[in-house]
Amino acid sequence: MRTMRIGGLQKTSLIDFPGRIAAVVFTQGCNMRCPYCHNPSLVLPGSFEEVLDETALFEFLGRRRGRLDGVVISGGEPTVHRDLPDFICRVRALGFDVKLDTNGSNPAMLAALLAEGLLDYVAMDLKGDPARYADYCGAAIPETALRTSVDTIIKSGIAHEFRTTAVPGLHTIEDLKALADMLQGADRYAVQAFKPGTCLNSDYNALTPYEMSEVSAAKAYFQARVKVFELRGAPEGM
């Protein structure tokens, strides 16, 4: 019996998979409860919408061969689904490259996917200091699991990125610098601006977005630690 729950499909994206035209598959379910999460309908079981039919999904992907280059598997958190490896194998059998978006909480599955050559790109959301994850995501994720995932990704040899959403009241510039110190040698690190709107915790919708000028002023610090540093969602000119 399959356990993959597909909660959404973006049929075409030019930005989610660097260098590829891709479809984005969103899985339902997550083991974190980040208060600033903007996809509560993929996280909270009580908010789940009807799942997409998997047969119809693969029929769609079959029709898009030659027009799409890849498939992004995002969430929610894809690695909570034990059938994720089989799902990826079926996607790859159609000739698509695969990008995985993950929170890094399941290093064993991540390592297995990489060892089997099933991934072409990995993006890990690094919420904050691994020792303080309960503060950032409302879940006691083992610090060792997160650090193992970071190390595994950096050493994998495949294209990858790490990203942190800078949230007012949760992150300081020193917090972000400490994360960059963790990511020495990584391909890419992106600090993205928090945007209120449809947050899992509605209190966060009233927050003023993070002051990204501090991050912009410290660009040299980040650029000295990773191959590419990006600010995402910051005002133009930063």
Sequence and secondary structure as in RCSB ss.txt:
>XXXX:A:sequence
MRTMRIGGLQKTSLIDFPGRIAAVVFTQGCNMRCPYCHNPSLVLPGSFEEVLDETALFEFLGRRRGRLDGVVISG
GEPTVHRDLPDFICRVRALGFDVKLDTNGSNPAMLAALLAEGLLDYVAMDLKGDPARYADYCGAAIPETALRTSV
DTIIKSGIAHEFRTTAVPGLHTIEDLKALADMLQGADRYAVQAFKPGTCLNSDYNALTPYEMSEVSAAKAYFQAR
VKVFELRGAPEGM
>XXXX:A:secstr
     EEEEEEEESSSSTTS EEEEEE   S   TT S HHHH GGG      HHHHHHHHHHTBTTB EEEEES
S GGG TTHHHHHHHHHHTT EEEEEE S  HHHHHHHHHTT  SEEEEE  S GGGHHHHHSS   HHHHHHHH
HHHHHS SEEEEEEEE TTT  HHHHHHHHHHTTT SEEEEEE   SS SSGGGGGS    THHHHHTHHHHHTT
SSEEEEES  TT 
